[in-house]
């Protein structure tokens, strides 16, 4: 993605330099800002990752900010957004998953088809779709449980990419035949769309519920039974921003970043 973004930075004499977050030799003070991207190993190294962000933030501008990243790193942030009026998928939060907890989840959510996700996770890693009566796989991490929504397999997931609070572009992501996971790793595909106003406003309402506007955000939503979009996830840490489907993304990020740096 760096090459796609660089086209928006190069005309201003600026560049993006890839640096691993765990590089002990990195001199973060040498950069005007540090943008978090493609840090897909953080769920299994969260404590180490957050400590490194604190170090980076002491030396340069970190975007998105460390406090926002910490909040977004555990999917329990969805509970807070729900309390703020954001429509979300009904969810149970389980610190321990055993056969009793799983049976209770089917009963409480009144569904025979459930999705179990890690509370700290990314890319559908450690995620399970279980139907009532299925054997229970080992789930050693705290999990979240949601009813399976048919729309995810039939219609797909919608992603809205925002830069500094403004919608940059939107996508429809669909799963491969016979699957429900929309990630390209599992054969999913994505295509650019022009969302209707009602869908765009639904995505904008998610960002409006935050206390601060992130530099970049990806709002992932799925359609509920009533036709309205529900928040699936708000990605503020390391979301892939789909630059191929968003012409001018690099320029928009540069402009937003330059404004923030100039006010420091």
C-alpha positions as CSV (number, residue, x, y, z in Angstrom):
1,X,0.0,0.0,0.0
2,X,3.0,2.3,0.5
3,X,3.5,2.6,-3.2
4,X,-0.1,3.7,-3.7
5,X,0.1,6.3,-1.0
6,X,3.5,7.6,-2.1
7,X,1.9,9.1,-5.3
8,X,0.1,11.6,-3.0
9,X,3.3,12.4,-1.0
10,X,5.9,12.7,-3.7
11,X,4.6,15.9,-5.3
12,X,5.2,17.6,-2.0
13,X,8.8,16.3,-1.6
14,X,7.6,13.9,1.1
15,X,7.9,10.1,1.3
16,X,6.7,7.2,3.3
17,X,9.4,5.0,4.8
18,X,8.4,1.5,5.9
19,X,9.7,0.8,9.4
20,X,8.8,-2.3,11.5
21,X,7.1,-1.3,14.8
22,X,9.4,-3.6,16.7
23,X,12.6,-2.4,15.1
24,X,14.9,-1.6,18.1
25,X,17.2,0.5,16.0
26,X,14.5,2.8,14.6
27,X,15.0,6.5,15.3
28,X,11.4,7.7,15.5
29,X,12.3,11.3,16.2
30,X,13.7,11.4,12.6
31,X,10.2,11.4,11.2
32,X,7.6,14.1,11.1
33,X,4.9,11.5,12.0
34,X,4.4,7.7,12.3
35,X,1.4,6.2,10.5
36,X,0.4,2.8,11.8
37,X,-0.1,0.3,8.9
38,X,0.0,-3.5,8.3
39,X,0.8,-4.3,11.9
40,X,-1.2,-7.5,11.7
41,X,0.9,-9.3,14.3
42,X,-0.3,-7.0,17.1
43,X,-3.2,-9.2,18.4
44,X,-0.7,-11.8,19.6
45,X,1.8,-9.2,21.0
46,X,-0.6,-6.5,22.2
47,X,1.2,-5.5,25.4
48,X,4.5,-5.2,23.6
49,X,2.8,-3.3,20.7
50,X,1.1,-0.8,23.0
51,X,4.3,-0.1,24.9
52,X,6.1,0.6,21.6
53,X,3.4,3.0,20.6
54,X,3.9,4.9,23.8
55,X,7.6,5.2,23.0
56,X,7.0,6.3,19.4
57,X,4.5,8.9,20.6
58,X,7.1,10.4,22.9
59,X,9.3,11.0,19.8
60,X,6.9,12.0,17.0
61,X,3.3,12.4,16.1
62,X,1.6,9.0,16.1
63,X,-1.5,8.5,14.0
64,X,-3.9,7.3,14.9
65,X,-3.0,8.3,18.5
66,X,-2.0,5.7,21.1
67,X,-5.0,6.2,23.4
68,X,-7.4,5.7,20.5
69,X,-5.4,2.6,19.4
70,X,-5.5,1.1,22.9
71,X,-9.3,1.7,23.1
72,X,-9.8,0.1,19.6
73,X,-7.5,-2.9,20.3
74,X,-10.2,-4.9,22.2
75,X,-13.5,-5.3,20.5
76,X,-15.3,-4.4,23.6
77,X,-15.2,-0.9,22.2
78,X,-18.4,-2.0,20.4
79,X,-20.3,-2.0,23.7
80,X,-19.4,1.7,24.2
81,X,-20.5,2.6,20.7
82,X,-23.7,0.8,21.2
83,X,-24.4,2.8,24.4
84,X,-23.8,5.9,22.3
85,X,-26.5,4.9,19.9
86,X,-24.6,3.2,17.2
87,X,-26.6,0.2,15.8
88,X,-24.5,-3.0,16.4
89,X,-25.0,-6.7,16.1
90,X,-26.3,-8.4,19.3
91,X,-23.2,-9.6,21.1
92,X,-22.2,-11.7,24.1
93,X,-18.8,-11.2,25.7
94,X,-17.2,-14.3,27.1
95,X,-14.0,-14.3,29.1
96,X,-14.0,-18.2,29.1
97,X,-15.6,-20.4,26.5
98,X,-16.7,-23.9,27.5
99,X,-19.6,-26.2,26.6
100,X,-21.9,-24.6,29.1
101,X,-21.1,-21.0,28.0
102,X,-21.6,-22.0,24.4
103,X,-25.0,-23.6,25.1
104,X,-26.1,-20.5,27.0
105,X,-25.0,-18.4,24.0
106,X,-27.2,-20.2,21.6
107,X,-30.1,-19.8,24.0
108,X,-29.5,-16.2,24.9
109,X,-29.0,-15.0,21.3
110,X,-32.0,-17.2,20.2
111,X,-30.0,-18.5,17.2
112,X,-28.8,-21.9,16.1
113,X,-26.0,-20.4,14.0
114,X,-23.3,-18.3,15.8
115,X,-20.0,-16.6,15.1
116,X,-17.3,-16.8,17.8
117,X,-14.6,-14.1,17.4
118,X,-11.5,-13.2,19.5
119,X,-12.0,-10.0,21.5
120,X,-8.4,-9.2,20.4
121,X,-8.0,-10.3,16.8
122,X,-7.8,-9.5,13.1
123,X,-8.4,-11.0,9.8
124,X,-10.9,-13.7,11.0
125,X,-8.0,-15.4,12.8
126,X,-9.3,-17.7,15.5
127,X,-12.9,-17.2,14.4
128,X,-15.5,-20.0,14.2
129,X,-18.9,-20.4,12.8
130,X,-20.8,-22.9,14.9
131,X,-24.2,-24.4,14.5
132,X,-26.1,-25.8,17.5
133,X,-24.7,-29.3,18.2
134,X,-21.3,-28.7,16.5
135,X,-18.3,-29.8,18.5
136,X,-16.7,-27.0,20.4
137,X,-13.1,-26.1,19.2
138,X,-10.5,-24.9,21.7
139,X,-10.9,-21.1,22.3
140,X,-8.4,-20.1,24.9
141,X,-8.8,-16.4,24.4
142,X,-11.7,-14.1,25.6
143,X,-14.3,-14.3,22.8
144,X,-17.3,-12.4,21.5
145,X,-20.3,-14.2,20.2
146,X,-22.8,-13.0,17.6
147,X,-25.7,-14.5,15.6
148,X,-24.7,-15.3,12.0
149,X,-26.4,-12.8,9.7
150,X,-27.4,-14.3,6.4
151,X,-26.7,-10.9,4.7
152,X,-22.9,-11.5,5.1
153,X,-23.0,-14.5,2.8
154,X,-25.8,-13.2,0.5
155,X,-24.9,-9.5,0.1
156,X,-21.5,-9.2,1.7
157,X,-19.9,-6.6,4.0
158,X,-19.6,-2.9,3.3
159,X,-16.5,-0.9,4.1
160,X,-16.4,2.9,4.3
161,X,-13.0,4.5,4.3
162,X,-12.8,7.9,6.0
163,X,-9.8,10.3,6.0
164,X,-10.0,13.0,8.7
165,X,-13.7,12.5,9.0
166,X,-14.6,12.7,5.3
167,X,-15.7,9.7,3.3
168,X,-13.0,8.8,0.8
169,X,-14.5,5.8,-0.8
170,X,-16.7,2.7,-0.2
171,X,-16.5,-0.9,-1.1
172,X,-18.7,-4.0,-1.1
173,X,-16.8,-7.1,-0.1
174,X,-18.2,-10.5,-0.9
175,X,-17.2,-14.0,0.2
176,X,-16.3,-16.9,-2.1
177,X,-19.1,-19.4,-2.9
178,X,-19.8,-21.6,0.1
179,X,-17.9,-19.3,2.6
180,X,-18.9,-16.3,4.6
181,X,-15.5,-14.7,5.3
182,X,-15.0,-11.7,3.0
183,X,-11.2,-11.4,3.4
184,X,-9.2,-12.1,0.3
185,X,-7.2,-14.7,2.2
186,X,-10.4,-16.8,2.0
187,X,-11.2,-16.0,-1.6
188,X,-13.2,-12.9,-0.9
189,X,-13.5,-10.1,-3.4
190,X,-14.1,-6.4,-3.2
191,X,-15.4,-3.8,-5.6
192,X,-15.8,0.0,-5.3
193,X,-19.4,1.3,-4.9
194,X,-21.2,4.6,-4.7
195,X,-23.3,4.0,-1.5
196,X,-26.8,5.4,-1.2
197,X,-27.2,8.3,1.1
198,X,-28.8,6.2,3.9
199,X,-25.8,3.9,4.0
200,X,-23.4,6.7,3.9
201,X,-25.1,8.4,6.8
202,X,-25.1,5.2,8.8
203,X,-21.3,5.0,8.4
204,X,-20.9,8.7,9.2
205,X,-22.9,8.2,12.4
206,X,-20.3,5.8,13.7
207,X,-17.5,8.4,13.5
208,X,-19.8,11.0,15.0
209,X,-20.0,8.9,18.1
210,X,-16.3,9.2,18.8
211,X,-14.8,11.9,21.0
212,X,-12.1,12.7,18.5
213,X,-11.8,12.4,14.7
214,X,-9.2,9.8,13.6
215,X,-6.9,10.5,10.8
216,X,-8.0,7.4,9.1
217,X,-10.8,4.9,9.8
218,X,-12.6,2.0,8.1
219,X,-16.1,1.4,9.1
220,X,-17.2,-2.2,8.3
221,X,-21.0,-2.8,8.3
222,X,-23.5,-5.5,7.4
223,X,-27.2,-5.2,6.6
224,X,-29.6,-6.3,9.3
225,X,-33.0,-8.0,8.8
226,X,-34.7,-4.6,8.6
227,X,-32.5,-3.4,5.7
228,X,-30.5,-1.0,7.8
229,X,-26.7,-1.3,8.2
230,X,-25.2,-2.5,11.5
231,X,-21.7,-1.8,12.7
232,X,-19.5,-4.9,12.4
233,X,-16.2,-3.3,13.3
234,X,-14.6,0.1,13.4
235,X,-11.0,-0.3,12.3
236,X,-8.7,2.4,13.6
237,X,-5.4,0.6,14.1
238,X,-4.1,-1.0,11.0
239,X,-6.9,-1.3,8.5
240,X,-6.2,-1.9,4.8
241,X,-7.6,1.2,3.2
242,X,-8.1,-0.3,-0.3
243,X,-6.1,2.3,-2.3
244,X,-6.9,0.6,-5.6
245,X,-10.6,1.3,-5.1
246,X,-10.0,4.9,-3.8
247,X,-8.4,7.2,-6.4
248,X,-6.5,10.0,-4.7
249,X,-6.3,8.3,-1.3
250,X,-2.6,9.1,-1.0
251,X,-3.2,12.8,-1.6
252,X,-6.1,12.9,0.9
253,X,-3.9,11.3,3.5
254,X,-1.1,13.7,2.8
255,X,-3.3,16.8,3.1
256,X,-4.9,15.5,6.3
257,X,-1.5,14.6,7.8
258,X,0.0,18.0,6.8
259,X,-2.8,19.8,8.5
260,X,-2.3,17.9,11.8
261,X,1.4,18.3,11.8
262,X,1.2,22.0,11.2
263,X,-1.0,22.5,14.3
264,X,1.3,20.5,16.6
